[in-house]
Amino acid sequence: MVFPSTRIYHRKVPKNLRSPRRTKLPPDFGVNLFLKKPRTDTTDPSHTGIDDDDFTEEEESGDKELDGGDVVWEEDEIEAISSLFQGRIPQKPGFLYRERPLPLPLPHKLRPLGLPTPKEHVKLLSRESMCKKVYKNPSFLINLAREIDGLSSNEDVCVVLDKCARFLRKGSLSLTIRELGHMALPERALQTFCWAQKQPHLFPDDRILASTVEVLARHHELKMPFNLEKFSSLASRSVLEAMVRGFIRGGSLKLALKLLWVAKNNNRMLDPSVYAKLILELIKNPDRHVLVDSLLDELAQREDLNLNQQDCTAIMKVGIRLRKFEIVESLFHWFTQSGHDPSVVMYTTLIHSRCSEKKYREALAVVWEMEASECLFDLPAYRVVIKLFVALNDLSRAVRYFSKLKEAGFSPTYDIYRDLIKVYMVSGRLAKCRMVCREAEMAGFKLDKQTRLELLHIER
């Protein structure tokens, strides 16, 4: 009888499973007597009082216990010990970084509760807000002047002013009076001033008085006092300046000069802007240039010089006209040292002054200063700069700024065309001369006789 083979072939265990890994333990940071379990290492069984058989059984059980490692730990013990060495306690899943709501604005915190307000307080608040809106509102004050202008000759200004008396404050009617002066109504301006005199909450006020005096002086309705010296010593500075401005605008330059000299003799120093306005009117008459010189010298001696940009530029132009270039330089230096930024008009005036003095290199430095400050050129600035490059015989820069002028959207004037033709003629560029001449004729300009003769002379 043949029996089948009963041999069983067991699969060979791979190497990585022959010696299974131990469970991961926390890192050993040295000997910790609190964590390690006590163990006895006695080798002599005679000292313990235990039989050899018992010792053998205990040793075998100890060998079985140490087969997997030194100490066998429970799972909850390992988890508790490992948590001691982790950085932070794991958080619950979800959005960890929550944004805090922004704090409420301060007015919301200070805002009172929405409690009902007594009726009397509502009236007072509305009246106060109305006064604040009206008493210095230019449109309202100018509208008052228009309503006064619409009155018949028999009606008085109180018909209009009595309605809004409670809304007015000191100085409010000064704008109305000046507007009546622009409307050529000095009588109505005087009536408005007389009405304000009767209102205790509006008068006395130098602003209303100064506006009335200026309007009357401009329209030659002001009666001059016989004793000007006494008047100048008693009147306030604002009233004196208003009177001088009124005389200047009205063309009474002699009265303005007389009042200015009287104020100077009484040691009453008026604002430099008054001197500037008087100088601009006197320079129009060549016979009064001597008076302009004296006023300029007086301004130069002032330590409290306070001129705005417009007045400063105007006096610089007067200095060029009188060929007093040192005044131009000193005013420009004072203006820049005062912390102000010069405008394109002031830069142009300074370049024109230095070109008139034939200081072309110094004028060129001003052009580079304008470019460095990114100052936008206007048409007069391009005219002066092109004239400077023509005087320096710098063809390339003259043509470049001529192109910039066109790119900026300006239309060249005749003197710019003439300067460009001149610099092309000096360089011997006849074709360019003809091209610029045709462009000037297409723009509607006709060449003057001198330029045409120079062109004919060069062509021959």
C-alpha positions in Angstrom: 0.0 0.0 0.0 1.5 3.3 -1.1 0.9 6.3 1.2 1.1 9.8 -0.2 3.7 12.1 0.9 2.7 14.0 4.0 5.6 16.5 4.1 4.4 20.0 4.7 6.5 22.8 3.1 6.4 26.0 5.3 6.9 29.3 3.6 10.2 30.9 4.5 9.7 34.0 6.7 11.4 37.1 5.3 14.3 38.7 7.2 12.4 41.9 8.2 9.8 39.7 10.0 12.2 37.4 11.7 13.1 40.0 14.4 10.0 42.3 14.7 10.7 45.8 15.8 9.9 47.0 19.2 7.3 49.6 19.8 8.6 53.1 19.7 9.5 54.5 23.1 10.0 58.1 24.2 13.5 59.4 24.0 15.8 58.5 26.8 16.9 61.7 28.5 19.0 59.9 31.1 18.2 57.6 34.0 14.9 58.4 35.5 14.4 56.5 38.7 10.7 57.5 38.9 9.8 55.9 35.6 11.9 52.7 35.6 10.4 49.8 37.5 12.6 48.3 40.3 14.4 45.1 39.5 16.7 42.8 41.6 20.0 41.8 40.2 21.2 39.4 43.0 23.1 36.4 41.6 23.5 34.4 44.7 20.4 32.5 45.6 21.7 31.7 49.0 21.2 35.3 50.2 17.5 35.4 49.4 16.5 32.4 51.2 14.7 31.0 48.1 15.2 27.5 46.8 17.1 26.8 43.6 14.0 25.6 41.9 12.1 28.7 42.7 15.0 30.9 41.5 15.2 28.9 38.2 11.5 29.5 37.6 11.7 33.2 38.4 14.7 33.6 36.1 12.9 31.8 33.3 9.9 34.1 33.8 12.2 37.1 33.8 13.8 36.0 30.6 10.4 35.7 29.0 9.5 39.2 30.2 12.7 40.7 28.7 12.4 39.0 25.4 10.6 42.0 23.9 12.7 44.7 25.7 13.9 45.9 29.0 10.5 47.1 30.4 7.0 46.4 29.1 4.9 49.6 29.1 1.2 49.9 28.9 -0.3 51.9 26.1 -1.8 54.6 28.3 1.5 55.0 30.1 3.4 55.5 26.9 0.8 58.1 25.7 1.0 60.0 29.0 4.8 60.0 29.0 5.1 61.0 25.3 2.7 63.9 25.8 5.2 65.4 28.3 7.8 65.8 25.5 5.6 67.3 22.8 5.7 71.1 22.1 2.1 72.1 22.4 -1.2 70.4 23.2 -3.0 69.6 19.9 -6.0 71.7 19.3 -9.4 70.7 18.2 -9.8 70.6 14.4 -11.2 73.8 12.9 -10.2 77.4 12.2 -7.6 78.2 14.8 -6.7 81.8 13.9 -9.9 83.7 14.4 -10.1 87.4 13.5 -11.2 89.7 16.2 -13.9 92.1 15.2 -12.8 95.7 14.8 -13.5 98.0 17.7 -16.4 100.4 17.3 -15.6 104.0 16.3 -15.3 106.6 19.0 -18.3 108.6 18.0 -20.4 105.5 18.3 -19.3 105.1 21.9 -19.8 108.7 22.7 -23.2 108.9 21.0 -25.9 109.3 23.7 -28.8 107.0 23.9 -31.7 107.6 21.6 -33.8 109.2 24.3 -36.4 111.9 23.3 -35.0 115.4 23.5 -37.1 118.3 24.9 -38.7 120.6 22.3 -36.9 123.7 23.5 -33.5 122.2 22.9 -34.4 121.4 19.4 -35.2 125.0 18.7 -32.0 126.3 20.2 -29.8 123.8 18.3 -31.5 124.5 14.9 -31.1 128.2 15.4 -27.5 127.9 16.3 -26.7 125.7 13.3 -28.5 128.1 11.1 -26.5 131.1 12.4 -23.2 129.2 11.9 -24.2 128.3 8.3 -25.4 131.8 7.4 -23.3 134.5 9.0 -20.1 133.7 7.0 -21.7 132.0 3.9 -20.4 134.0 0.8 -23.4 133.1 -1.3 -25.9 134.3 1.3 -24.0 137.6 1.9 -23.7 138.3 -1.9 -27.3 137.5 -2.3 -28.1 140.2 0.3 -26.3 142.7 -1.9 -28.4 141.6 -4.9 -31.6 142.0 -2.9 -30.5 145.5 -1.9 -29.7 146.3 -5.5 -33.3 145.2 -6.4 -34.8 147.7 -4.0 -36.5 150.7 -5.4 -34.9 154.1 -4.8 -37.5 155.0 -2.1 -37.0 151.8 -0.1 -34.3 151.6 2.6 -31.8 148.8 3.1 -33.5 147.9 6.4 -36.3 146.2 4.4 -33.8 143.5 3.5 -31.4 143.5 6.5 -34.0 143.4 9.2 -35.2 140.0 8.1 -31.7 138.4 8.6 -30.4 140.6 11.5 -30.5 137.6 14.0 -28.3 135.5 11.7 -25.5 138.1 11.3 -22.3 138.5 13.3 -19.5 141.0 13.4 -17.7 141.2 10.1 -20.5 139.5 8.2 -21.6 142.6 6.2 -18.1 143.5 5.1 -18.5 141.1 2.1 -21.9 142.5 1.3 -20.6 146.1 1.4 -17.7 145.2 -0.9 -20.1 143.5 -3.3 -22.2 146.7 -3.4 -19.0 148.5 -4.3 -18.5 146.2 -7.2 -22.1 147.0 -8.3 -21.2 150.7 -8.2 -23.6 151.4 -5.4 -21.6 153.4 -2.9 -24.8 155.0 -1.4 -26.3 151.6 -0.6 -23.0 150.6 1.0 -23.1 153.7 3.2 -26.7 152.9 4.1 -25.7 149.4 5.0 -23.0 150.7 7.3 -25.3 153.1 9.0 -27.8 150.3 9.6 -25.0 148.2 11.1 -24.1 151.0 13.4 -27.5 150.8 15.1 -27.1 147.0 15.8 -25.3 146.5 19.1 -24.2 142.9 18.1 -22.7 144.1 14.8 -20.9 147.3 15.7 -18.2 148.6 16.5 -16.3 146.5 13.9 -13.2 147.7 11.9 -13.9 145.2 9.1 -17.3 146.9 8.2 -15.7 150.3 8.6 -12.7 149.4 6.4 -14.9 148.0 3.6 -17.1 151.1 3.6 -14.1 153.4 3.5 -12.6 151.5 0.6 -15.8 151.5 -1.4 -16.4 155.3 -0.9 -12.7 156.1 -1.7 -12.8 154.1 -4.9 -16.0 155.9 -6.1 -14.7 159.3 -5.0 -17.5 159.6 -2.4 -15.2 159.9 0.6 -14.8 163.3 2.2 -11.2 163.8 3.2 -10.5 165.1 6.7 -8.8 168.5 6.9 -6.2 167.2 9.5 -4.8 164.1 7.9 -2.1 163.7 10.5 -4.7 163.6 13.3 -6.8 161.2 11.3 -3.8 158.8 10.6 -2.8 158.8 14.3 -6.4 157.9 15.4 -7.5 155.5 12.6 -6.7 151.9 12.8 -4.2 150.3 10.4 -6.9 148.3 8.5 -8.9 151.5 7.9 -5.8 153.4 6.6 -4.8 150.5 4.3 -8.4 150.3 3.0 -8.4 154.0 2.3 -5.1 153.8 0.3 -6.4 150.8 -1.7 -9.6 152.6 -2.5 -7.7 155.7 -3.7 -5.4 153.4 -5.8 -8.3 151.6 -7.5 -10.1 154.8 -8.0 -7.1 156.4 -9.7 -6.5 159.0 -7.0 -2.8 158.2 -6.8 -1.9 161.7 -5.4 -4.2 161.2 -2.4 -2.8 157.7 -1.9 0.7 159.0 -1.9 -0.2 161.8 0.4 -1.8 159.5 2.9 1.1 157.1 2.7 3.7 159.8 3.5 1.5 161.1 6.4 1.3 157.6 7.8 5.0 157.1 7.5 5.7 160.4 9.3 3.5 159.3 12.1 5.4 156.0 12.3 2.4 154.0 11.0 3.8 151.2 8.9 1.3 149.9 6.4 1.3 146.5 4.8 3.9 145.9 2.0 1.1 144.8 -0.4 -0.2 148.4 -0.4 3.2 149.6 -1.5 3.3 146.9 -4.2 -0.1 148.0 -5.6 0.9 151.7 -5.6 4.1 150.9 -7.4 2.3 148.9 -10.1 0.1 151.9 -10.8 2.9 154.5 -10.7 5.1 152.5 -13.1 2.6 153.0 -15.9 3.5 156.7 -16.1 7.2 157.3 -17.0 7.1 160.7 -15.3 6.6 159.0 -11.9 9.5 156.6 -12.0 11.3 158.7 -9.4 8.4 158.1 -7.0 8.7 154.4 -7.8 12.4 154.4 -6.9 11.7 156.0 -3.6 9.0 153.5 -2.8 11.3 150.6 -3.8 14.0 151.9 -1.5 11.5 152.2 1.3 10.4 148.6 0.7 14.1 147.4 0.7 14.5 148.9 4.2 11.5 147.0 5.7 12.5 144.2 8.0 9.0 142.8 8.1 8.7 142.3 4.4 5.6 140.2 3.8 4.7 139.9 0.1 2.7 137.2 -1.6 3.9 135.5 -4.7 1.9 137.7 -7.1 3.1 141.0 -5.5 6.7 139.7 -5.4 6.7 138.8 -9.1 5.1 142.1 -10.0 7.8 144.1 -8.2 10.4 141.9 -9.9 9.0 142.9 -13.3 9.1 146.6 -12.2 12.8 146.1 -11.4 13.4 144.8 -14.9 11.6 147.7 -16.4 13.7 150.1 -14.4 16.8 148.0 -15.1 17.4 147.5 -11.4 18.4 143.9 -11.6 19.7 143.7 -8.1 16.1 144.2 -6.8 15.0 141.2 -8.9 17.8 139.0 -7.5 17.2 140.1 -3.9 13.5 139.5 -4.1 13.9 136.1 -5.6 16.5 135.2 -3.0 14.2 136.4 -0.2 11.2 134.5 -1.5 13.1 131.2 -1.7 14.7 131.7 1.7 11.3 132.3 3.2 10.5 128.7 2.5 8.2 129.3 -0.5 8.3 127.4 -3.9 8.7 129.8 -6.8 6.1 129.5 -9.6 6.8 129.2 -13.3 6.0 133.0 -13.6 8.7 133.9 -11.0 11.3 131.6 -12.7 10.4 133.1 -16.1 10.8 136.6 -14.7 14.3 135.7 -13.2 15.4 134.2 -16.6 14.2 137.3 -18.4 16.1 139.5 -15.9 19.4 137.7 -16.4 19.0 137.6 -20.1 18.4 141.4 -20.1 21.6 141.8 -18.0 23.3 139.5 -20.6 24.1 136.9 -17.9 23.2 133.9 -20.1 25.1 131.3 -18.1 23.4 132.3 -14.9 20.0 132.2 -16.7 20.8 128.7 -18.0 21.3 127.6 -14.4 17.7 128.7 -13.6 16.5 126.6 -16.6 18.1 123.5 -15.1 16.7 124.3 -11.7 13.2 124.5 -13.3 13.8 121.1 -15.0 15.1 119.6 -11.7 12.0 120.8 -9.8 9.7 119.4 -12.5 8.1 122.8 -13.1 5.6 122.8 -15.9 6.4 125.3 -18.6 3.8 127.7 -19.9 4.0 129.6 -23.2 5.9 132.7 -21.8 8.4 130.3 -20.2 9.0 128.6 -23.6 9.4 132.0 -25.2 12.0 133.2 -22.7 13.9 129.8 -22.8 14.1 129.7 -26.6 15.3 133.3 -26.7 18.0 132.3 -24.2 19.2 129.4 -26.4 19.2 131.6 -29.4 21.4 134.1 -27.6 23.7 131.3 -26.7 23.6 130.1 -30.3 22.6 126.7 -29.1 20.6 125.3 -32.1 19.9 121.8 -30.8 18.4 123.0 -27.5 16.4 125.7 -29.1 14.9 123.2 -31.6 14.2 120.7 -28.7 12.3 123.3 -26.7 10.4 124.4 -29.8 9.3 120.7 -30.2 8.4 120.6 -26.5 6.2 123.7 -27.0 4.3 122.0 -29.7 3.9 118.7 -27.8 2.5 120.7 -24.8 -0.3 121.9 -27.1 0.8 125.6 -27.4 0.8 127.6 -30.6 4.1 129.3 -31.3 4.0 133.1 -31.4 5.6 135.3 -34.0 8.6 136.2 -31.9 9.3 132.4 -31.3 9.2 131.8 -35.1 11.5 134.8 -35.6 14.0 133.6 -33.0 14.1 130.1 -34.6 14.6 131.6 -38.1 17.4 133.7 -36.7 19.3 130.7 -35.1 18.9 128.7 -38.3 20.3 131.6 -40.3 23.3 131.9 -38.0 23.9 128.1 -38.5 23.5 128.4 -42.3 20.5 126.0 -42.4 18.7 127.7 -45.3 16.3 124.8 -45.9 15.2 124.9 -42.3 14.8 128.6 -42.5 12.4 128.3 -45.5 10.5 125.5 -43.7 10.0 127.6 -40.6 9.0 130.6 -42.7 6.3 128.5 -44.5 5.1 127.3 -41.2 4.8 130.8 -39.8 2.9 132.0 -42.9 0.5 129.0 -42.6 -0.1 130.0 -39.0 -1.1 133.5 -40.2 2.0 135.5 -39.5 3.8 137.8 -42.0 7.5 138.2 -41.8 8.7 141.6 -41.0 10.9 143.6 -43.4 14.1 143.1 -41.5 13.8 139.3 -41.4 13.0 139.2 -45.1 16.0 141.3 -46.0 18.3 139.0 -43.9 16.9 136.0 -45.7 17.5 137.5 -49.2 21.0 138.5 -48.2 21.8 134.9 -47.1 20.4 133.4 -50.2 22.5 135.6 -52.4 
